[in-house]
Amino acid sequence: MRHNKNFNHLGRKTAHRKAMLSNMACSLIEHKRINTTVAKAKALRQFFEPLVTRSKDDTTHSRRVAFRALGNKYAVTELFREVGPKVSTRDGGYTRIIRTGNRLGDNAEMCLMELVDFNEIYGTEAKKKRSRRSRRGGATTAAAAETTTAEAVVEEAPVAEAAVEEAPVAEDAPATDEAPAADEAPAADEAEEKKD
C-alpha cells in the first residue's frame, strides 16, 4: 500500500528521480531558467528552494549539504557566490513557474521555470515598500491621501453639472442617430407619453 506517500514520483524509481532533479537544479543554477513540464517544475521547486535557503549563509556545512544534493561542485560554487547573496533579502519563493502551453508530441503541460531575482523583464520595476495599516496612528497619512483625492473629485463634479445645466433642451429637436444624454432621456420619454 502507498498510504501517505504524497509527493509526485514522476513515473521513476528513487535513484532516477533524484538524479533527474539534481541535474535540473544544476541547469537552473547555471542558466537561471529552464523549460520543463509543470509536474517536474513543481517537484523541482520542493527540491531546489531549501538549497537556496541554505545558500544564504555560506558555511562549510551548508556547502556540503548542497553538494550532497547537487553533486556538481561548479553548481554549488555558483549557488553560493551568485544566487545566495542576490536572494538574501527574500524570505522564500525563489522560483517562478510560467505556463507556456502544451507539448505537441504528448500534450504535456509545459512551463518555463526561472529564478525570480535573475529575470530582467519582471524585476525591472522598483519594489514597493510593504506597509501594514494600523488602527492607532498610521491611518493619518492614508486619510490625508484619501481626502485629497476626494477633494479633486468634488472639484470636478460642479464643472460637469454646470455644463449639463447650460445645455438647452429642445423638445421639438429633429431626431438624430445619437442616443440622448442621461439627463435628457426621462424628458424625452415623458414627451412621447403625452403624445400618445
N, C-alpha and C positions, 0 to 999 in steps of 0.2 A: 504494500500500500504506500501511497505517496502523500500521506496526510501532513499538512503544514510545511510542505516544500513549495514555498510561494514565489521563488524567483524564476525567471524565464531561463529554461535550459537551452533554448535556441537550437534544438534538434542535434545537439552534440554531446559527446561524453565530456567528463570533467576536464581532462587534460587538454583536449582540443578547444574547449570553451575558454579556458584560462589563457592558452597561447594566443587565441584569436583576440581576446580583449586586451592582452598585453601588447600585441602588435598594433592594434587600433589606437591604443593610448599613446604609443610611441609615435605613430604617424600624426596624431592630433597635436602632440607637443612640437613635432618638427615643422608641420605645415600650417598649424593654427586652425585648420578646418579640413573636414573630410566629408565625402559623400558616402552614405550608407543607408541601410533600411532603418525604419523608425524603431523596430524591435531591438535591433543591435545598438542603436544610439541610446535607447533608454537603459539597456543593460550596461553600456559603456559609461553612462553618466554615474551609475551607482559604483562602478569600479574606479573611476577616474577622480571624482570630486574629493574623496578622502585623501588621495595622494596630493592634490593641490593644496588642501588644508595643511598637510604635513610640510609642504614646501615653504610655508610662511616662516617657520623657524629652521634655520639652516644648522642642524646639528648632525653629528655622525650617526646617531640612532635613526633620525628621520631619513637620512640618505640611504641607510641600509634597508629600511622598510620599503622605501621607494624602489630600490634596486631589486629587492626580492619580488616585487610585483611586476616591474617592467622588464628586468633582465637586460637592459641596454644602458651602458654607462654614459653614452652620449646624450641619451634622452634624459637621464637623471640629472646630468650637469646642466642641460638647458632648462629643465624644470626648476631647479633651484637657483639658477642665475638670472633667468629672464622672467619666467612665469610667476614664480613665488613673490618677488618684490613688486611686480606690477599689480597683483591681486591682493596685496597685503591689507588694503583698506576694505575689501569686500568680505562680507560675512559668509557668503555661500552663493550658489548659483553661478558657478564659473563658466558654464557652457550654455549654449543656446541651440535649440533644435528648430530648424526651419523646414517645413514640409515642402517638397518640390514636385509632388505628383507621383504617379505610379510607373513602375518599370515596364518596358514593353514586353519582355520575354515572359515573365510570370505574374505580372500585375502587382508586384510587391510595392508597398508604400515606401517611397524613398524620401530622404531628407538630407539637409546639409547641417552637419554638426560643427560648431565653431566655438572658440574661446571668446567670451564676451568682451574682455578688455583689449583684445587684439584686432577688433574689427574697425576698419577705417570709416565705414559707411554709417553705422548706427552710433558709434561712440564719439562723433564729432561735436554734438551739441553739448553745451555746458550742463553739468549735473545740477539739478535743482536742490536747494537746501531743504531737507525734510524738517518740518516743524509740526508740532502737535498743539492743538488748541487746548488752552487751559481755561477752567471756569473762573480762575482768580483774576489775574491782571493781564493775561496775554491777549484778551479779546479786544483791547482798546485799539490796537493798530488795525485789526481786521474790521472793527466797527467804523473807524475813520475812513478806511478804503471803501467800505460799502456806502457810507454817506456821500462821498464824492461822486461815486457812480450814480447814486440815486438823484443827486442834485443835477447832474448832467442830463439825465432822462427827463426830469421835471422841467428844466430849461428848454428842452427841445419840444416838449409837448405843446405849450401855448402857441408856438410858432406854427405848428401843423394845424391846430384848431382855428387859428386866425385865417389861415389860407382857405380852409373849408368854409368859414363863415362869409368871407369876402366873395366867394364864387356865387354868381347869381344862378338861381334855379328857375329855368324857364319851363312852364308847364306845357306850352304848345311847341316845344322844340322838335325839329324833324328827327325821325328815328335814325339811329346810326348803328353800325355793327358792334360798337364797343358796349361793354356791359356798364350799367350805371354804377356810380360810386356807392359806397356803403351807406352814406347819409341820404342819397337820392333814391335809393331803392324802395323804402317804405312809402315815400311820397308818390312815386310812380304807381305802386300797387293800389294806393287809395284812389288815385285819379281814374284808374281803369275800373275799379269797383263802382264809382259814381256814374260812369258812362253806361254801365250795364243796367 
